[in-house]
Amino acid sequence: MATVVLRTQTVGGAPVAAIEVPGLPECMTARELIRLRARQEFTDRFPGALPEDHERQADLAERAFRANGFFLLVGDRQVEELDEAVDLRAAPEVLFLRLLPLVGG
């Protein structure tokens, strides 16, 4: 089991959120990490939300990843595929780097 910090920040380095999650398997896919982070962040913001709402947020996060709405960095490498395996023993911090749309574009 691994304890991992799921950190979200903007491209400019501004922190958005950080969640420490204990008891994770030693290896997960990018999809599982993205969905976990989306559900956890949504639960923290809206504690009384229904499980369907959590899944809807996880679906949105997965779509945002596919549309390059954010990058997923694990250790010193970028994870590019949803089904790519991530070794959490080697990289106990996962960075979700949120991209900001350009004004007027």
Residue frames relative to the residue before (quaternion, step in Angstrom):
aa qw qx qy qz dx dy dz
M 1.0000 0.0000 0.0000 0.0000 0.00 0.00 0.00
A 0.1865 -0.7941 0.5742 0.0695 3.54 -1.09 0.80
T 0.2612 -0.6965 0.6388 0.1966 3.53 -1.30 0.50
V 0.0446 -0.8205 0.5677 -0.0504 3.54 -0.68 1.17
V 0.2810 -0.7098 0.6172 0.1906 3.54 -1.17 0.68
L 0.1602 -0.7525 0.6346 0.0730 3.54 -0.82 1.09
R 0.0369 -0.8280 0.5570 -0.0537 3.55 -0.29 1.33
T 0.1278 -0.7712 0.6206 0.0605 3.57 -1.00 0.89
Q 0.1277 0.7773 -0.6096 0.0886 3.55 -0.96 0.89
T 0.5300 -0.6041 0.4821 0.3488 3.55 -1.28 0.32
V 0.6885 -0.4664 0.3518 0.4298 3.56 -1.29 0.26
G 0.6686 0.5068 -0.2923 0.4590 3.58 1.09 -0.68
G 0.5979 -0.6069 0.3420 0.3965 3.57 1.28 -0.02
A 0.4744 0.6727 -0.4489 0.3477 3.58 1.25 0.02
P 0.4014 -0.7230 0.5029 0.2517 3.61 -0.73 1.01
V 0.2180 -0.7634 0.5964 0.1181 3.54 -1.07 0.80
A 0.7747 -0.1844 0.1644 0.5821 3.58 0.87 -0.98
A 0.0443 -0.7589 0.6473 0.0556 3.54 -1.29 0.40
I 0.0382 -0.7942 0.6056 -0.0335 3.53 -0.83 1.06
E 0.2035 -0.7540 0.6103 0.1328 3.59 -0.83 0.97
V 0.0666 -0.8106 0.5816 -0.0156 3.56 -0.72 1.13
P 0.1710 -0.7945 0.5759 0.0886 3.60 -0.48 1.17
G 0.7942 0.3942 -0.2366 0.3972 3.53 -1.35 0.22
L 0.4114 0.7034 -0.4862 0.3155 3.58 1.13 0.50
P 0.5739 -0.5523 0.4505 0.4034 3.58 -1.18 0.41
E 0.6022 -0.5944 0.3953 0.3574 3.58 -1.18 0.47
C 0.7744 0.1663 -0.1070 0.6010 3.59 1.24 -0.34
M 0.0474 0.7760 -0.6254 0.0670 3.56 -0.94 0.99
T 0.4802 -0.6238 0.5067 0.3515 3.57 -1.21 0.29
A 0.6498 -0.4898 0.4020 0.4198 3.54 -1.29 0.32
R 0.6129 0.5593 -0.3419 0.4412 3.59 1.00 -0.83
E 0.6737 0.4959 -0.2971 0.4603 3.59 0.87 -0.94
L 0.6590 0.5052 -0.3078 0.4646 3.59 0.98 -0.82
I 0.6503 0.5151 -0.3122 0.4630 3.58 0.96 -0.87
R 0.6807 0.4824 -0.2864 0.4710 3.57 0.89 -0.92
L 0.6195 0.5401 -0.3316 0.4632 3.59 1.03 -0.79
R 0.6776 0.4896 -0.2915 0.4650 3.57 0.84 -0.98
A 0.6610 0.5106 -0.3172 0.4491 3.60 0.89 -0.90
R 0.6650 0.4983 -0.3047 0.4654 3.59 0.90 -0.90
Q 0.6806 0.5001 -0.2926 0.4484 3.57 0.88 -0.98
E 0.6594 0.5008 -0.3106 0.4668 3.58 0.91 -0.89
F 0.6578 0.5042 -0.3073 0.4676 3.59 0.98 -0.84
T 0.6388 0.5240 -0.3189 0.4644 3.59 1.00 -0.82
D 0.6485 0.5195 -0.3152 0.4585 3.59 0.99 -0.83
R 0.7044 0.4595 -0.2651 0.4716 3.59 1.01 -0.81
F 0.8036 0.1385 -0.0256 0.5782 3.56 1.00 -0.90
P 0.1655 -0.8597 0.4736 0.0964 3.60 0.42 1.23
G 0.7216 0.4373 -0.2606 0.4692 3.63 1.05 -0.57
A 0.3983 0.7437 -0.4670 0.2650 3.60 1.24 0.10
L 0.5214 -0.6398 0.4810 0.2956 3.53 -1.23 0.59
P 0.6368 -0.5389 0.3837 0.3962 3.60 -1.15 0.53
E 0.6050 0.5548 -0.3638 0.4404 3.63 1.06 -0.65
D 0.6269 0.5310 -0.3322 0.4634 3.58 1.09 -0.72
H 0.6266 0.5330 -0.3320 0.4615 3.59 1.02 -0.79
E 0.6762 0.4872 -0.2947 0.4675 3.58 0.91 -0.89
R 0.6159 0.5386 -0.3434 0.4612 3.59 1.04 -0.71
Q 0.6545 0.4964 -0.3070 0.4805 3.59 1.00 -0.81
A 0.6330 0.5210 -0.3268 0.4702 3.58 1.03 -0.76
D 0.6291 0.5217 -0.3284 0.4734 3.61 1.03 -0.77
L 0.6527 0.5136 -0.3087 0.4636 3.59 0.96 -0.87
A 0.6517 0.5126 -0.3158 0.4613 3.59 0.96 -0.83
E 0.6362 0.5241 -0.3217 0.4659 3.57 1.00 -0.81
R 0.6578 0.4973 -0.3030 0.4777 3.60 0.97 -0.84
A 0.6327 0.5317 -0.3314 0.4552 3.59 1.01 -0.79
F 0.6242 0.5294 -0.3354 0.4665 3.59 1.02 -0.76
R 0.6778 0.4888 -0.2936 0.4641 3.59 0.88 -0.94
A 0.7106 0.4285 -0.2461 0.5009 3.61 1.14 -0.63
N 0.4880 -0.6885 0.4047 0.3522 3.61 1.30 0.27
G 0.2702 0.7672 -0.5267 0.2469 3.57 1.00 0.84
F 0.7764 -0.0251 -0.0100 0.6296 3.55 1.29 -0.37
F 0.3630 -0.6930 0.5775 0.2335 3.52 -1.29 0.42
L 0.2662 -0.7331 0.6047 0.1612 3.52 -1.22 0.57
L 0.0378 -0.8037 0.5932 -0.0270 3.56 -0.59 1.19
V 0.0511 -0.7765 0.6279 -0.0124 3.53 -0.88 1.04
G 0.7953 -0.0145 -0.0411 0.6047 3.54 -0.42 1.21
D 0.7636 -0.3336 0.2604 0.4878 3.57 -0.77 -1.02
R 0.6823 0.4702 -0.3048 0.4696 3.62 1.15 0.37
Q 0.4263 -0.6755 0.5465 0.2517 3.51 -1.27 0.59
V 0.2842 -0.7284 0.6003 0.1680 3.55 -0.96 0.92
E 0.1667 -0.8494 0.4989 0.0434 3.56 -0.62 1.13
E 0.7529 0.3371 -0.1913 0.5319 3.60 1.18 -0.41
L 0.5548 -0.6373 0.4263 0.3229 3.57 -0.99 0.84
D 0.7517 0.3909 -0.2204 0.4833 3.59 0.98 -0.75
E 0.3987 0.7128 -0.4741 0.3289 3.57 1.29 0.27
A 0.4020 -0.7171 0.5207 0.2302 3.58 -0.90 0.95
V 0.1594 -0.7728 0.6114 0.0595 3.53 -1.07 0.87
D 0.2851 -0.7531 0.5741 0.1480 3.57 -0.76 1.12
L 0.2351 -0.8211 0.5095 0.1049 3.57 -0.30 1.26
R 0.5349 0.5995 -0.4184 0.4236 3.60 1.22 -0.21
A 0.7087 0.4638 -0.2524 0.4679 3.57 0.99 -0.87
A 0.7980 0.1572 -0.0590 0.5788 3.59 1.12 -0.62
P 0.1169 -0.8443 0.5202 0.0543 3.61 0.05 1.23
E 0.7023 0.3610 -0.2802 0.5459 3.61 1.26 0.19
V 0.1225 -0.7687 0.6269 0.0327 3.52 -0.92 1.03
L 0.1718 -0.8050 0.5646 0.0606 3.57 -0.75 1.08
F 0.1689 -0.7384 0.6483 0.0776 3.52 -0.90 1.04
L 0.1267 -0.8209 0.5565 0.0205 3.56 -0.27 1.30
R 0.2305 -0.8182 0.5198 0.0850 3.54 -0.22 1.36
L 0.2609 -0.7606 0.5774 0.1414 3.56 -0.83 1.01
L 0.2807 -0.7583 0.5693 0.1485 3.54 -1.08 0.76
P 0.4493 -0.6865 0.4871 0.2994 3.62 -0.84 0.87
L 0.5078 -0.6387 0.4874 0.3111 3.55 -1.14 0.65
V 0.5361 -0.6098 0.4686 0.3482 3.57 -1.07 0.68
G 0.8272 0.1829 -0.1563 0.5079 3.57 -0.88 0.96
G 0.7525 0.3583 -0.2246 0.5049 3.62 1.16 0.02
